[in-house]
């Protein structure tokens, strides 16, 4: 801040005295440079606001103010702005936001203390951001929004996802598993289609989950698979025993699908999205064959939910009013997996781990909870990192998998091995707030490489939930 900081006893505050209460101001709408000014600075000083770590579009600053009535505005990239979602009035300075701070310190100060862990910060942030109750979307608006999204996806085809130029990495089933995962790591991809030259067909995909199952099998003292065999063990041989191994690990006799989930270039985007959701896969190969029996098909593209979501965002960008649900805060709609509040019935638990948890425990949790990532948190459940299935491919570098023991290496150490990998925008932890709108969350998830957002409490980064691409599509399509 500037000099002695905001004026705490003048302007429109109406109260003088030594009592100062920390207040958090939040601008969640992005920008390059964001400042705060108000009656507490006599409108003379601009207080710089800082982007939240992991949430570059959310700017915040904490100011110590005296109790009473205050007015304020945001100065964003050279323009005065106000937040329409916070209380505002038309004043001599144009439209300004307002805030009233109660005199009783026991009602406000403890909640705004930056050192106070728990939910207190978000509780006050929510009260500060809007004094109105969160509007709920009607069943009619929800149904209308879903129908419009469904109609759009039904009208457009997978052909529209194809880029003018690009590459798709495919693997031959006869190469060694160890070599295959080294390729995945070097190419920075989590999955690759498998080509069987004898059959003249694509027969499946190799993913990070395969590597997880292999590493667990290597760590099993009763395993028939040795590190030496892994050097020459082909993908084809691995796939042959995967169903049996999967049943052993799952303990629920679930068979892994052996047929390749694919789609043609003229399949609707809705059909492609539903294939991904129902098959619980990360991508669907788009293929086309000139022969009637479908042999020797041409692999055109690997379709993902992220690409389809980007099409939705682009189409409805200038007609957001036709989708009433887009402006709903994600905390007000049935979306994602949330940490249950005290007294709430336990739903699906949110899997989290400490950084000192073993890599073996993390891999087991990924499989048993059927999730693609796990938030890594400190003792206060504040987000430190995220361990994802795709992180396992980092162990292919320099044959690190042959030098570790799953029950001796910590998650933190495993993440350190892959710290030089390329991540989206250089950030591993993609976060959002529960107060963010569905539209904002969709736009972030539509970015390449982002498959989920960890929902955190503003300031403390305490994990409140997680929302994935699959969650968004299940909500939008009502499946």
Secondary structure, DSSP 8 states (H G I E B T S, - for coil): --TT-S-SSSTT----SS--EEEEEEE-S--SSEEEEEGGGTT---EE-EEETTEEEEEEEEEEE-SEEEEEEEEETTEEE--TTS-EEEETTEEEEEEEE-S-HHHHHHHH-TT--SSHHHHHHHHHH-SS------HHHHHHHHHHHHHHHHHSBGGGG--SS----EEETTSBHHHHHHHHHHHT-SEEEEEETTTTEEEEEEEHHHHHHHHHHHT-TT-S--HHHHHH-BHHHHHHHHHHHHHHHHSS------S--EEETTSBHHHHHHHHHHHT-S-EEEEE-SSTT--S-EEEEEE-HHHHHHHHHHHTTT-GGG-GGGGSBGGGSS-SEE---TTS---S---EEETTSBHHHHHHHHHHTT-SEEEEE-TT-BEEEEEEGGGGGGGGGGGGGGG--TTTSBHHHHHHHTTTS--GGG-S--EEETTSBHHHHHHHHTSTT--EEEEE-TTT-BEEEEEEHHHHHHHHHT-
